[in-house]
C-alpha cells in the first residue's frame, strides 16, 4: 500500500483495503504528478503498462526505483566502483612500461605499436555512441555489468598470446570500449552524490593508485624473463571478483535517481531526446575537448616516459619504471588531497593555477638534462594536473540537466579518453621521425591548449534544470 508524499511513494503496510484503483498507460515523468493528485488517504496504487522501466521489470522493481537509495547500498556501489577503477588504472598504467617489450616481441616501431592506442580510441568511440543507449535499454546496473564482462574478454585475449599483434589490437579495442563505458556510467553516478568533487576525485585517485603500481609489477616480471603477455593474467585474476562485486552492487539499479523537479517535468530516460540534446550541448563538447587534451597529456607522458628515460636520459629499465610510477603516484595523491584546496580556491581558478605550475615543471624537465630532475618534475606534474578530470565532471554536473547525465558523461568520458589514444599515437609517429625527445614539448603544448579550452567552459553559476 502506498501513500502520496511531496516527492515519492511511501510504503505503508499490508492492511486490508478496498479494491485498488488501477492506473494504466502512465509515463514515468507523470507518475509523481498523478500520485500527488490522488486523495490524501491511503490508497493502494497499481502501476500497469508503464513505458519505463521495460515491461519485464516487476511492480516491486518499479517501487524500489522510487525509493531513496540506502546508505549501505550507496557505500557498496561506491566501493565496487573504486575497485573497478583500480583495475582500469592497473591496466592503463602498464602500457608504457610494456611498450619496449611489445616492440621487441613483434619487431615493430614506435609508429606501429601506437596502433594499440588507435584501437583503444575506436573502443572509446563505440562507448560514446552506445553507453547511454545501452543503460536505458537494459538498465544502468546491467550495462555496467556488461562492460566488466567485455573487459574480461579483452584481458583474456591480451594474456593468451604474444604472437599475433592484430589480435592484441583487438584486445585493446575491447578493453577500451569496456573501460570508457564504466567511466561514463560511474562518473554519472558519482556526480549525483553529495560532495561530488571530493568523491569523484577519490574515484580517479584510486585509478591513479592502480596506474602507479602496475608499471613496477610489469617491469619486474619482464626483466626476470616472464613474457610480457603474462602480465595481463593479473588483470584476468582481478576481473572475475570485480564482476561479482559490481553485480551485487549494481544489478538492481535500473536508472540514476533524479531530482524531484526533473522526475516530475523532465524527459523520460527511455527517450532518445536526451542523446540528441547531449550532442547539441556546447558545455558538453567544450568539457569533452578539455578532457581529450588533459587525458592526452597524461597518457602521452605516462605512456612514453619509460622510453624517454631509457633513450634520452640513459636510465635503467627499473629507474624508468619508477619515473612512470612516480608520475601516477603524483596523480593519485593529488586527486585525493587537492579537492579540498580546489573548493577553497575555487575550481575554475584552481585549474588555471595548476596548468601554469605544470607547464613550468614540464619546461624544467625538458631543458634540464638530469635524470633526477626529470623524475621529480614528472611526479609533480602528476600532482598538478591530477584534479582536472574531477573538475570537468563536477562542472558538467552543474551545467547539464541530470536527465542528460548518462549520455553526457558517456560522451565526455569517451571523447576525453580518445585523447589517450590520439595524442600518444601522434607522439609515436613523431618519435619515429624525430626522436622520443618530442614527448616533453608535446605535453607542454597540450597543457597550454587545456588552459584555452578551460577558459571557454561556461561558468557554472548553477546547474541547469
N, C-alpha and C positions, 0 to 999 in steps of 0.2 A: 504494500500500500504506500502511496506517495502523497506528499502534501506540497502545495505551492510555496515557494520561497522567492526572494528577490532575484536570485541568480541561478538556482539549480533545483534539482529534485531532492527532497529529503525522504529517506526511507523511514517509515513509521513502525509498523508492526504487522502482524498477521491476524488482527482482529477481524471477525466476520463482518461483512458489509453488504449493502445491496448490490444489485447487478452492476458490473463495471461498465463504464462508458467506453466505447470503442472510438479511437481516433485514427482514421485511415489516411493514407497518402499525405503524410506530413513531411516536409523538408526539414532537415536538421536545423537550418537557420531560423525556422519558425517555431521549433519545439518549445523553447522557453517562453516566447511570446504567447503561444497558445496556452501553455500551462499556467502562466501568470493570470490569464483571463478567466480561469476556472474559479468556481466559488471557493471561499477560504476554508470550508470544511474539508475533512479528509475524504478524498475520492480516489479510488484506485484507477489508474490510467494505464491502458494497454496501447502501446505504440505499434502499429502494424504497417506493413508495406512501405517502410521508410526507404528513401532513395540512398541514404548514407547512414550508417555503415552498410556494406554489401549485404544482400539478403541472407547470406549464410550465417551472419552473426546472430546470436540469440538475443532475446529480450534482456537477459541478465547482463550480457556484454554491453548493450546499449546503456543500461542504467549505470554500469560501472564506469563508462566513459564520462558520464556527467558528474561523477563524484570527484572530490578532491583527492589528489594523489597522497598516499600515506607517507609519513616521514621515513619509515623503514624502506618502502619501495623506492622512494626517491634516492636514498643513500645507496641502495643496492644498484640502481641504474647508473648512478654516478661512478661507483666503484667498478662496475663492469666496463664502462666507457674508459676509465683510467687504464685498466689492464689492456683493453683493445688498442689504445693509443701507444702504450709501451711497446707492444708488438710492432705497430706501424713504424715507430721510431727505430726499433731494433732492425727492422728490415731496411728502412731507408738509409740509416747511418752506415750500414755495412758496405754499401755500393762503392763509395770512394776508396775504401781500404782494399776491396777486391778487384778494382779495375785493372791494376798492373798484372794480376794473375789471370784474369779473364783474357786480357790481350795476349799473354804468353801462351795460354792453353789453346786458344783458337787461331793464333798467328795473325792478329788483326791490328789496325792502327787506332789512334785516338778517334778519328772520324767514324770508323766502323763501329767501335764499341759504344759510341754515342747513340747508335740506333736503339740501345736499351732505353735511353731517355725518350726517344721518339715514340716507342711503343707504349711506354708509360703515359706519355701525353695523350695518345689515342684513347687509352683507357679512361683518362680524366674527361675527355670529350664525351665519351659514351655515358659516363656517370652524370655529367652536366645535363645531358638531354633526358636521361631516363630516371634519375634518382627520385625526383619529386613525384613523377607519374607513378613509379613503382610503389612508393609509400602510400599513395592514395588507392591504388588498385588492390594491394594485398595487405595494407596496414603498415603503420610506421615500424612496429617491432619486427614483423615478418620480413620487411625489406632489409632491416639491419641484420637479422639473422642470415638472410640470403647472401648478403655481402660477405659475411665471415666464411660461409661455405665456399664462395667463389675465391676468396683469398687463400683458403686452404688448398684448393685445386692448383692455383698458381705456385704456391710454395712446394707442393709435391712435384710439379714439373721441374722447378729450378733445382730441387735437391736430387733428382733422379739421374741426371746425366751432365756431362761437360764436353760433349762431342758435337752436338747439333746446335749451333748458335741461333738459327731462326727459331727453333723450339724454345730456347731461352728467352728470346724476344717476346714470344707469345706468352710465356710465363710472366714476364714483366708487365705486359698489357693486362693480363688477368688480375694481377695483384694491384695494378694502378687503378683499374676500374672499381675494384672492391674497396680499396682504401679511400678513394675520393667519395664514394657513396657513404661510407662510415663517417668521413669527415663532415660532409654536408649535414647528415642527419644528427650527428652528435652536437655539432655547432648549433643547430636549430633547437635542440633540446636544452642545451646549457644556456642559450640566450634567453630562455623563458624562466630561468631560475632567479631567485633573489641574489643580488650581488653578482651579476653575470661576468663582469670584468675579472673579479677575483677567481671564480670557479673556472672560467674559460682559460685564464692564464695558467691555473694549476693543471688543467687538462693538457694543454700544449706543453707545459713544463715537463710532464711525465713522458710525453713524446720525446722531448729532448734528453731525458734520462736514458730512454731506450737507445737513442742515437749515440749517446755518449759511450754506453757500454759495448755496443756491438763491434765497432772498429777494433777495440782491444782484443775481443774474443776471436774475431775473424783473422786478424793478423797473427795471433798466437797459434791458431790452427794451421794456417797455410805455411808459416815459417817453420813449423815442425813436420812438414811433409804431408799434411792432410789435403787432399784435393779440395779446391775452393767450393765445389758444389755441395759438399757435405756440410758446410756451414748452414745451408738452408734447412737441414734436418732439425736444427734448433727451432726454426720458425714453425715447422710442422708440429713439433712437440708442444709448442705453446698454443698453436691454433686450435687444437682439439678441446682442451679445457676452457679456452676462451669462448668457443662456440656454445658450450654447455652453460657458461655463466651468462652470456648475452641472451640465450634462450630463456633461462629462468627469469632474468630481469625484465626483458622487453617483450616477450611473446604476447602479453595481454595489453600492450599499449598500441591501440589502433590509430590514434591520432594525437597530435600535441594538444595540450589544454589551451583553450582560448580565453582571452579577456571577455568578461560578461557582455560588454558592448559589442564586441566583434561576434560573439556567439549569437547575439540577437539580430545583428544587422549585416554581418559580413557575408561574403560569398561562401557557399558550401565548398568544403575541401575537395569534393569529388569533381568539381567543375574544372575545366581546362582554363578558365578565365585567370586563375592565379598564375599559371605558367606564362600566359601572354602578357599579363601585367608586369611580371618579373622581367620579361625580355624588353619591355618598354621603359623600365626604370633607370633613370640617369644615375641615381645613387648606387644602385646595384652594380652597374657596369663600371663606374668610377672606382668603387671599392674592389671589384674583381680585378681590374687592371693594376691597382695598387698592390694587391696580394700577388699577382703574377710577377711583378717586379721584385717584391720582397722575397717570395719563395725562390725566384730565380737567383737572387743574390745569395741567399742562404745555401741553396743546393750547389751552386757553382763553386762557392768557397768550400763547403763541406765535402762535395763530391770530387773536386780536383786538387784539394790541398795536399793530399798524400803524394800525388805525382809531382806537384810543385816543390814540395820539400825534398823529395828524392833527387830531382833533376836540377833545380835552381839553387837550393840551399845545401845540396850534397849531404842530406841527412840519412840516417839508417831507417830501415822499414819500421822498426819499433818506435823510433823517435817520431817518424811521420804519422804513425797511427795515434800516438799520444797528442800530437798537434790537432788532428781531426777530432779526437775525443774531447780535447780541451775546448774546442770551439762549441761542440754540442753541450758540454757541461756548462759553459757560459750561457748558452741559450736556456738550458733547464733552470739554472739558478736565477737568471733574470726573470723568467716567466713566473717563477714562484715568489720572488722577493720584490719585484718592482711595481706590481699593480697598485699597491697602497700609495707609493710615491706618485704614480700617474694620477691617482684621484686627487692628491694634494696639489700637484702642479696644474692639473687639467690635461685630459687625454690628448687634446689637439696640440697644445704647446709641447707636451712631453715628447710626442713623436718627432716634431721638428728639432727639438734639442738633441734627441738620440741620433737622428740622422747626421747632424753636424759632428757629433762625437765619433760616430762610426766612420765617417769619411776621413776625419783626421787620423784615426787609428790605422785605417787601411793605407793611407799615404805613408805613414811611418813604416808599416810592414813592407810596403812596396820599395821604398827608397833606401831603407837601412838594411844592408845585406848581412844581417846577423841572424842566425837561426833562432836564438833565444828571444830576440825582439820580435821576430815574426810569430813565434809561438804565443808569446804573451799578448801581443796586439790582436791576434786572431781570436783568442779566447775572450778578450774584452769586447771585440766586435760582436761576438755572440751574445754577450750580456746586453750591449747597447740596442741591438735590433730585436731582442727577444720578445718584447710585448707587442710588436707591430700586428701580429696576426690577431691576438685577442682584442686589440684596439679596433681593428677593422670590423670584427664580428660584432662587438658590442655597439659600435657606431651604427652598423647596419641594422641592428635590432631596434635602435631608436628611430631610424629613418624609414623603415619598411614596415607596413602593417603585418601583424602577426599571422594573418591568414595567408600571407605570401612567404612565410619564413622557410618552409620546407623547400620550395622551389628556389627562393632567393639564395639561401645558404648553400644549396647544392650547386647552383650556378657559380656563386662567388668562390666556393671552395674548389670546384673543378677547374674553372678558369685560372684561379690562383695557383693550383697545383700544376697546371700546364707549364708554368714558369720553371718548375723543377725539371722539366724535360727540354723545353725550348732553349733556355739560356745555357745549361750545361752542354747541349748539342752545339750551340754557337761557339762556346769555348773550346770544345773538342775539335771542331773544324779549323778554327783559327790557330789552335795549338799545333795541329798537323803542319800548317803552312809557316807559322811564325815562331812557334815555341810555346811551351807551357807557361812562360812568364806573363802571358796575356790575362791570366786569371785575375791578378790584382787590379789592373786598370778597368777590366770589365765590371768587377764588383763596385768600384768607385763610381762608374757611370750609372750603374743600376741604383745605387743609393741616391744619387742626385736626381734621377728620374722619379724615385719614390717621393722625394720632397715636393716636386712639382705636382705629382698626382694627388698627394695628400692635401695640398693647398686647394685643389679643385673639388674635394669632397665637401658637400654641403654641411653647414654647422647643424648638429642635431640638437636644436633647442628643446624639442620634444618629439616623442615617437608619433609618427603618423598613425591615425586610426582609420 
